[in-house]
Amino acid sequence: MKLKELFSAHDMTSGPPWKRIMEFTVPMLIGNLAQQLYNTADSIVVGHYVGDNALAAVGSAGPILNLLLALFVGVSTGAGIVISQNYGAGKRDKLSESIGNCVTLAAISSGVTMLIGLPVTTPLLRLLETPASIIDWSSGYLHIIFWGVAGCAFYNILSGILRGLGDSVSALAFLLLSTMLNIGLDIWFVAGFQMGVAGVALATVLAQGISAVMCFWKLLRMRDVFDFTLDSLRLRRDSALRIVRIGVPSGITQAIMSVAMLVVQSLTNSMGEVVIACNVIIMRVDGFAMMPNMSFGQAMSVYTGQNVGAGKFDRVNQGLKQGGLMAVGFASAVTVCLLLFGKYMFALFTDTPELIDLANRMMRILAAGYIAIAVSQVLGGIMRGAGDTVTPMWISLFTTIVLRVPSAYVLAWLTRCAEWPKGRPEALFISLLIPWVLGAAISAVAYRRGKWRDVMIHDPAV
């Protein structure tokens, strides 16, 4: 494949399904790993140069940040699916219109998120009983992120457009460059200028803004695929509503899951700074462990969207079999790596032996769950790619609200002891493993029932 072809839109409606899925997944996986480096670099730098409390402060900000970025998730998901279906169907006019509307929606969503995020940050941290020793750091970190939220919004939505066109390589290249910049700025601001937690927030904002600019530059150069004009930026009722209709369930899912995380974060905070820091380390490593699963889920969504748009429904089932086997294989390898080398990964974040041992024990609880997540992501990706984003939403809401949150508090109550008066930290992670496993089983049942096929057949835009 020529270099120019590598950095261009890709047709996933012909050729061996496993090959098309893998061609898309590998750049996506590398890109997702690079994306995860943003927060991980923040945690490693503040953990080593400032201390465990600074590490806990960055982690405590995470659930609030995820909640208020839910709008981006919805628009990005809707953008990827609508654009992949229009591209697969060869509808240049509709493709141009939908891309322009996505750009406008990115601007609107970033403005709304900044206006909401800035005033509610500190009250939410207080509501979650964030320890006094870290609340000012957490609040300062979030305020800087929200002032620069436009870069995050545009990068996520514009890269979603590129992926919908089958071009996961360009987004990867831009992300790798900005990730290296982010790491360099983290060290410069924190170790050099002694800016502490504020330094890593500023580095993240600057790096994400640069990646967004590069994605926009790439789209401007793809005139052979679509027409990008000022008129295309004008919101069209049908296009905008379709993007929102498909994306809203994913955004709602993200928002409600983030609320659930906030509730569980309150329980985590009550267990003290050590458990908070442990949870931060686990979630950072978990972010990397999840990347193969997330990448295959996104690949299956684009693959399904393009083939549905082209009317090649038989290739969807072929993609499930071949893509599913690859996803489970990757997840199994990740599980083995976590069990064998997890302790060494945790040592990157802290020099405190007790914290490393605690994190290692907690990760052993979660390790086997990544295989279950692989199944959920592949099946959910197919359903979303076909236009059925509602079924995955209900599955996620059930496993999070009905299973995760109550089980965390019940298990914490049952494991109270003199050493852990608020409950043992194992309760937090067992309550995470339970919905992962049951979520995979429910996804399999939902896929076989086939509501996503009905959505695919009756959507007039397909």
N, C-alpha and C positions, 0 to 999 in steps of 0.2 A: 504493500500500500504506500502510495506517495505521501510525502509530508503534508502537502496541501489537502489531500483527501482525508488525512487523519484529523485535521482541524476544520471539519465541515460537517454538515448535516448527514445523518446516516439512515438509510432505509432498512427497517427491521422486518419488512414483510416478505423477504425472500432469503434463500439460503438456509443452512442448518440452524434450527432454533438455538441450540446450545452455543454455537459459535457467535451468533448475533448477540445473545444475552451476555456472553463472556466479554465480547468486544466492548460492550457498554459498561459492564459491571466493573472491570478492572480499573479503568480511569475513575469511575465513580467511587470505588473503594479507596483508591489512593487519595482522591479529593476529600472524602469523608474523614479519612484519617488525618489529613492536613487540617480540616475544619476543627476536629477535636483537639488538635494541638493548640488552638487559640486559648481555650480555657485551661488546658493542661499546663501549658507554658506559664500561664498566670500563676497557677497553684504551685508549680515547682519553684518558680523564682521567689514568690513571697514566702513559701515555706522555708526555703534555705536562707534567704537574705533578711527576712523580717521575723519569722517565727511561726509556731503552730497556731497561735491565735489569729494571725493574719490569714493563714490557710483556711481556718474556720470561717473567717469573715467573708472571704470570696465565695466559699461554698454556701453560706447562709443566704447570699444574694441570689443564688441560682434559681430556686423555685419561683421567686417573685419575677425574675427576668423572664423565665419561660412562660409564665402566665400572661405577661403583658406583650409578649412577642407572638401570641397565638394568632393574631390577625395576619401576620406575615405567612404563617404556616398555611392558613386557609387559602390566601391568594396564590401562594406558590404552588400548592397542590392543584388547585383549579387550573392554573396557568399551564402546568405540565401536561395535564390530561387533555384539556381542550386543544392545545397546540399539537400534541402528538396525534390526536384523532384528525384534525384538519390537515396536518402534513401527510398522514397516511392516506387520506382521501384525495389528496392533490388539489385542495381548495385554496388557491393562492389568495383570492380576495378575502375569504374568511380568515385565513391564517394571518394576513397582514393586519386585519381589523382587530383580531384577538390579541396579537402581540402589542399593538399600540394601546389597547385598553388595559393590558397588564401593566405597562409602564405607568400609565396614569393612576391605576389602583395602587401601585407601589408608593407613589408620591402621597396619595391620600392616607394610606394606612400608616406611613411613617409619621405624618403630622398628627394623626389621632393618637398614636401610641406615645409620642413625646408629651402631648398635652395631658394625657391621663397619667403616664408614668411618673413624671416629676413630682406632682403633689402627693401621690399616695405611697411613695416608697417608704418614708420614715414611719408613718402610722402603721403600715403593714408589718414592718420589722418589729415594732413594739407589740403589736397584736400577737405575733408569733413567739413572744417572750424571748427574743434574741438577747443573749447575755450582754450586760452593760459593757463588758470588756471589749466587745467586738462590734457593737451596733453602729458606732460612728464610722468605722471603717467600711462596714457593709453599705451604709447609707451613701457615703461619698462615692463608693465604687459604682453604685446604681445610678446616681445622678449624672455622672460623667457618661455612662453608657447611653442613657436616654437623651442627653443633649446631642449625641452623635448617632442616634438610632437610624438615621436615613441611610447610612452606609450599609448597615445590616439588612435593612428592608430591601434596598435595591439589589444588593448582592444575591440574597436568597431568591427573589422573584426573577431577576434577570438570568441567573444560573438555571432556574427552573424552566425558563423559556428555552435556553440552549439545550438542556437535557430533553425537553419535549421534541426538539428537532433532531434528536439522536446524537448531538454533539456534546459528549461528556468530557472530551479531551481539552477543549478550550477553557471551560470552567475550571478544570483541574490545573492547567498551566498557570492561570491567573491566581488561583488559590494558593498554589505552592509558593509562588513569588511573594504574595502578601503574608503568608505564614512565616516565611523566613524573616521578613521585615518585622512582623509582630514579635518574634522571639528576640531579635536584636534590640528592638525598642524596649521590650520588657527589661532586659538586662541593663540597658543604658539608663532608663528612667529610674529603676529601683536600686541597682547596685551603684550606678554612677552618680545620679542626682539625688538619691535617697528620698524618692517620692513615695515609697511604700505602696499601699494598695491602690492609691490614685494613679500611680505610674502605670500599672498593668492595665487599668481601665482605659487610660488615654492611648496606650499602645494598641489595644484592641480596636478602638474606634478609628484610629488612623489607618490601620491595616485593612479593616473591612471596607472603609471608604475607597481605598485604592483598588481593591478587588472589584468593587461595584463599577468604578469608572472603566476598568479594563473590560468587564462584561458588556457594558454599553458600547464601547468602541468596537468590540467584535460584532455585535448585532448590526451596527451601522455598515459593516463591511459585507453583510450577507444579502446584498440586493438581488443575487441570483435566485434566492429562495423566497423572499417576500419583499413587499414594498413598505418602507418605513417613511412616512410623511407626517407633517403636522396634523393633517386631517385625520390620520389613523389614531392620533392621541385622543381625539374627541370620544368621550364615552358613548357607546351605542347601547341602547337598552338591552337588546337581545344578547349581544356578546358579553357585556359586563355581568348581566344577570346569570348567564350560563356559567361563567367563571366562578362567580360567587356561589351559585347553587351547588356546583360540584365541590368547591373548596370549603364552604362553610362547615359541613360535617367534620372535616379534618381540623379546622380551626376550633370548633366547639370541643372536639375530643382533646386537643392540646390544652385548651383553657381549663376544662374540667379536670383533666389529669393533673394539671399544674395546681389547681385548687386542692386536689387530694394530696399532692406532694407538700403543699403548704401545711395541711392538717398534720401529716406525718412529720413534717419538719418541726412542728411545734413539740411533738413527742420527742423527737431527736434532741431538740434544744434543751428539754427538761432533764436529759441525761448528762449534760455537761459538755465542756469544751472538747474533752478527749474523744467522746463519741461523735461530736459534730465533725471534728477533724478526720476521724476514721471514716465517716460517711462520705466526706469530700473525696478522700483518696479512693475509696471503693467506686464512687460514681465516675471519677476521672478514668480509672482503669476500665470500668464497665463501659464507658463511652467508646473506648477503642475496641473492646470485645464485641460490642453491638454493631460495629461498622460493616462487617461482611453481611450480616443479616439485613441491615438497613439498605445496603447497596443492592442486594439481590431484590429486595422489595421494590425499590425505585426502578430498577431495571425491568422487572416484570410489569410494572405499571405502564412504562413507556412502550415496552414490547406489545403488551395487550392493546394499549390505545391505538398504536399504529395499525395493528392487524385488524382490529375492530373497524377502524376507519376505512381500511381497504376491503372490508367484507371477507377477510380470510379467517373465519372463526375456527376452522380445524387446527390452525397453527397455535391457537391459544392453549388447547389441551396438550399439544406436543411440547410447548414451552413449559407448561407446568411440570411434566415428567422430567424433562432434561434440566430445567432451571432448579427444580426442587431438589434433585439429587446433588447438584453442585452446592446449593446453599447448605444442605445438611452436612455435606462433607467438610465445608469450610468451618461450620459451627463446631463440629467434632474436633477439628484440629485446634480451634481456639480453646475449647474446654480442656484439652490435654495440656496446652501451654500454660493456662491459668493454674492448673493443679501442680505443675512441675516448677514454674518460674514466677508465680505470683509474688512471693516474698521479695524477690529482687526488684520487681516493678515498684512495689510500695516504698522501697528504700530510696527511690528517686525523689520522693516528696518530703521526707523527714528523716532526721537522724535519731529519732526517739525509738528505742527498741520496743518498748511496750506498745506504742502506737502501730508499729509495723506488724507485731505479732497479732494484735487485735484485728487489724485489717485482713491479715492472711486467713484467720479463722472465719471471718465473715464471708470472704470471697469463696471459700470452699463450699459454703452453703449455696451460693448462687451458680456455681460453675456449670452444673448439668442443665440449668434452665436455658442456656443459650441455644441448645438444639431445638427445644420447644419454640423459642422465639423465631428460629429460622423457618419453621413450618408456618407460623402465624404471618410472618412478613411476606412470604411468597404468595400465600393464598389471599392475603389482604391486598397485595399489589395487583393481582389479577382482577379482583373485584373493583378496586378503585380505577384501574385502567379501562374497565368496561363502562365506567360511569357510575357504579354503585358505591358511593362513598358513605352511604348511610349505614349499611350492614357492619362494616369495620368500626364505624363510630359506636354503634350500640354494643358491640363486643368489647371495645376498649372501655367504655363507660361502666359496663357491668363488672368487668374484671377489676377495675380500679376502685369504683365506689362501693360496690357490694362485697367484693372480696378483700382488696388490699387494705383499705382504711380500717374497717372493723377488726380484721384479723390482727393488724399491728397493735391496736390498743388492747384487744383481748389477750394476745400472747404476752404483751408487756405486763399486763396486770397479773397474769398467771405465773410470771417468772420473777416477781419482786422478791428481793432478799436484802440482807443487811448491806452487802457490797453494792447492789444495784436497787435502791429503793423505788426507782421509777420503772423498773423492769430491765431485763438483760438486753443488750444490744442485738443478740441473735434474733429477737422478736421482729426487729425492723427488716431483717433480710429473709427470714422464713416467710414473712407476710408478702414479700416481693416474689419469691419463688412460686408460691401457690397460684397466683393469677397468671403467671407465665405459662405454667403447665396446662391449667384448665383453659386458658385462652387459645392455645393451639388446638385442643380438642373441639372447642366451640367453633373455631374458624373452619375446621375440617367439615363439621356438620353443615355449617352455613354454605360452604362452597358446594357441597353435594346437593343441597336443596335447590340451588341454582337461581336465586332471586336476581343475581348479577346478570344472568343471561336474559332475563325479562327486561331489565333496564337497557341492556345493550340492543335488544331487538326493537324496543318501542321508543327509543330516543330519536326524535326526528332529525337531529343533527348528524346522526351516524349513517 
